[in-house]
């Protein structure tokens, strides 16, 4: 079983182990796994930051009494756009 944590922490050892098992291209496979894992982690981090910001703005919006003010409308538009961005990150 491949455990990402092991590959992430000790890529050289993992490459050596897979070479010993006669797995072809183990160097490139391990490198690609590391790159994909890194990309995934970055996307998740960006997604979480967007969600946090969206939640803060949504909380601020709930305090507005005048739902037709320019500030309210611009913030609600921003929340809508952030929702789309978050959905795009989830698709990746």
N, C-alpha and C positions, 0 to 999 in steps of 0.2 A: 504494500500500500504506500502511495506517495503522500507524504505529509508536507504541506507547504511550509510549515514552520521550520522543518529540518532543512529544506532547500534554501529558504530565506537566510537562515542563520549559518549554515555550513555548506555552501554551494560546491566548494572544492571536494569535500568528502563525498557528497552525493554524486558528483561527476565520476569520481574514482570508483565508487561502488557500482554504478551503472556500466562503466567500462568493464569492470570485472565480470559482470553478468552478460557480457557480449551484446549489450544493447547498442545498436548503431546510432551514430550521431548524438550520443548522450550529452556531449558538450553543448551543442546547439539547442537541444531540447531543454536542458536545464536553464540555459540562458534565456530562452524564449519564455519559459515558465516564470522566471524571475521578472522579466519585463512586463508580462501580462499581469502578474500579481501586483507589481508596483503601480501600473496604470489603474488597476481596479481599486486599489487603496486610495489613490489620488482622487479618483472619481467619487468614491464614497465620502471622502473628506469634504470635497466641494459640495456634494449633495447635502450633507449634514449641515454645513454652514449656510447654505441657501434655505434649508428648512428652518434653522434657528432664526435667521433674519426674517423669513416670512412669518413665523410665529410672533416675533416681536412687533412687526408691523400690524399684523392682525389684531393683536392685543391693543395696540394704540388706536386702531380703527374702531374698536368696540367702545372707546371712551368718547368718541365724537357724538355730539348731539345733533348737529346739522349734517345730515347725510347727503346734502347737495352742495356742500362747500367744495371749493377747488382742491383744498388739501385732501379732503376725504376721497374725492374722485381720483386724484393722482396716485394716492397711496393704494387705493383699491385696484387701480390699473397695474401698479407695480406688483402687487400680490398675485394678480392673474398671470402676469408674465413670468414671475418666479415659479408659479405652479407648473407652467409649461416647461421651464428649464429643468425643474426637478424631475418631471416625467421623462424628459429626454435623457437625463442621467440614469434613470432607472432602466431605460431601454438598452443603454450601453452595457 
